[in-house]
């Protein structure tokens, strides 16, 4: 038998532990879903060589412009299982910027994770469902709806139904365990727009855009703008990935680089 000259270096084990620590909740969920999957998810552009973290083409990777921040609220990404694997998903952008304030779970109609239920029942939190639709759609299923954030000391926690618009409607209506959680009506306003996936409804927002509006509602306007910048960066680099051309660096890159250098 041949004997290898390679020796175990404990520094590598320490490196692996550190890498595990920096994975945000979305990446951890993605790893669990991959381990449980019985078939490979084949998205359009499956032949593209992608960055493992941002899922964009390696030549259009956005990781170098990703600051890690803290915000004045917390987010729960409640993801349809298919959405976890999609490179176009924008919920991951929230977890990228605010890893300490973002939780990620797969949606289940009848068997939500106990950790998620514990979070929803935490008396120190005030949870809201952020449903990307108009008030008429919300009122079709009786539920308390807040038009603004209540003034109290509870930690504002926004539950984002992260799926296609059709899937998110199904998640909203079929989740009996969410029936006691009120909704929040997002303010109307101009946003920069989702260039990767289009909706036939103007009031249907991407998950990242909805989170940006939530931050505005808790008066965290600085982080709201940073999230929109990161969302814009994602759009530009994803279009570059689709078009197989190098992204053009501009003002949004400069702003995010300046923020990252200050951390």
N, C-alpha and C positions, 0 to 999 in steps of 0.2 A: 504494500500500500504506500502510495506517495504521501509524504508529510509536507504540509504547507508551511512556508516560512512566514506567512501572515500571522500576526498576533492581534488579539483583541485590544483595542485602545479605549479605555473608559471615557475618553473625551467624546467619542462618537455616541456613546450611550447618553451622555449629558446633552449633546446636541439634539438627539432625537427627542429627549424629554422637553427641551426648550421649544422645539418645533411643534410638539403637541400642544404646548401652552398657548402659542400664538395663533392657533387655528380658532377662528371665531365660530359661533354657534351654527352658522350656515354650512361652513366647511365640515364641521363635525357631523351634521345631519346628512350631508351629501355622502360622506364616507359610510355611514350606517346604511343608507339606502342602496349604495353600490354593493355592499357586502350581502344585503338581503335579496338583491335582484337576481332573477333567474334568466333574464335575457338582457342584451345590450340595448341601451336607448340610442337610436340612430336619428340624430337631428340633421337638418339640412346643413351642408358644409362639414359632414363628418370626416372628410379626408383632410381637413385643415389641421395643421400641427398647432395645438393650443397651449397656452399657459395653464398650468394645473390650478392656479388660484383664481385668476380673473376670467378664464375660459375664452379669452380672445386669442386671435392668432399671435404667435410669439413675436412677430414683427410689429404687432399693434398692441402689445401688452400695456396695461395702464397701472401696473403695480408701483412703478416708480413715482407716480403722482398721488398715491393714496396716503393721506394723513390719517392717523388714528386719534379720535377726539372723544370728548365726553359731552353729553347734551342734557337738557333739563327735563327729559321724559324717558320712558322706556318703550320699546316696541316688541311685539310678539308677531313673528312671521308665521302665519298658519298656512302652510303650503300644500296645495294639491300635489300628490306624489309625482305626477308627470312634470310639474313645474320645477322641482328640485334639480332635474337634469338639464333643463333648457339653458343654453348659453345666453339667450335673450332675457333671462330673468333679471329683474332690477331690484328685487328684495335683497339680493346679496350685497348690493351697494350700501344699503343701510347697515348691514352687519360689518362691512368693511370699515366704514367710517366710525361707527359707534359700537365696537365689539362688546364693551362692558354693559351696554344698555339694550342689547338686542338678543332676543331668544328666538329659536327656530324649532318648529314642530311640524310633523306631517299631519294633515287633517285626517280624522277618522269620523265617520258618521255616528258610530255607536261606542267606540272604545278609545276616547282621547287618553293621552299619556297622563299618568298620575301627577308628574311634575307640572304639566300644564294646568291641571285642575287645581293643584295647590297654589299656583300663581294667581289664578282667577279668583280663588277664595281668600287670598291674602287681604286682611282687613286694613293694612297700611297702604293699599293701592286703590286707585279708582280706575277701573278698566272701561274702555270704550271700544266698540266694534267700528272700524272704519270701512264702510261699504261704499265702493265707487259707483254710486248711482244717485238718482235724484230723490227728493223727499217722497214723491208719489210712490216709488217702488218700495221705500222703507215702510211707509204707512200701510201698505197692503198686508203686512204682517205686523199686528199690534206689538209695539215695543217702545220703551221710553227713548226719546230722541233729544239730545242736547244740541242747542244751536251755538253754545259757547261753553268754554271750560269753566266749571264751578270753582269758586274761590275757596279752597281749603288746603290743608297741609298734606293731603294724600298724594302719593306718587302717581302721576298721570301715566297710564299704560295703554298704549294704542294697539289694538289687535287688527292686523292687516291680513285680509283674505287674499293670499297670493296665488293667483290662478288666472286662467282666461276669464273674460267677463262672464261667459255663460257658466263656467265651473264655479266662479265665486258666488253667483246667484244661488246655485244648488247648495253650496256649502252653507250659505246664510240661512236658507229656508229649511234645511234638513237636520241641522245640528241642534237637537233638543237641549243639549247641555249648555248651549250658549243663550238660551231664551231669556235668562235673567240678566244678561249683560246689555246695558243700554248702547245705543248708537250715537255717534257724533256726526253732525252734518258739517262737512268741510266748507270753508268760505269760498265763494266764487271769486275768481281772479285769473289773470293771465299767467300761464306757465310756458316754459320754453318748448314743450312738445316732445313726444316720443317718436323718434325717427325710425325705430326698428320695427315696432308693431303698431298698426293703425287700428283705431276703433271707428265704428260708424256713429258713435255717440260722442259729442263734444265733452260731456260731463264725466265720461269714463277716463280715469287717470291710470297711469302706471303706478306700481307700488311705491317707487321712489318719489314720484311727484306727490302722492298722497301723504307720505311721511314728511315731506317738506312743508306741506300745508299744516300738518299736525304741529310741527315745530313753531310755525308762525302763530298758531293758536295759543301756545304756552309762552309766547313772547321771546322765543329763542331764534330771533331773525338771522343772527350771524351764522348759526349752524344750518339753518334753512337754506341760506344762499350757498353755503359750501356744498351741501348735498346736491343742490341744483347744478352747481359747477361740475361736480363729480359725475352726475347724471349726463350732463352735456358731453363731457369727456368720453364717457362710455358710448354714447350715441355716435360720436365722430369716429371713434376707434372701431366700433362694430361695423359701421358702414365701410371703413377701410378694409376690415377683415373680409366682408362680403365682396368688395370690389378688387381685392388682392392688390392694393396699393398702399404705400406707406402713409400714415396719417400726417397731416400738416400741423406743426406745433404753433400754437397761437396764444392769445391772452389767457384763456382758461387754464392752459398748462402753466403759465407764469404765476397765476394767482394760487394754484394748488401747490406749486413748488415753494412759493413764499410761505404759505401756511405750514407746510411740512418742515421747512427749515427752522421755524419758530418753536417747534414742539421739543 
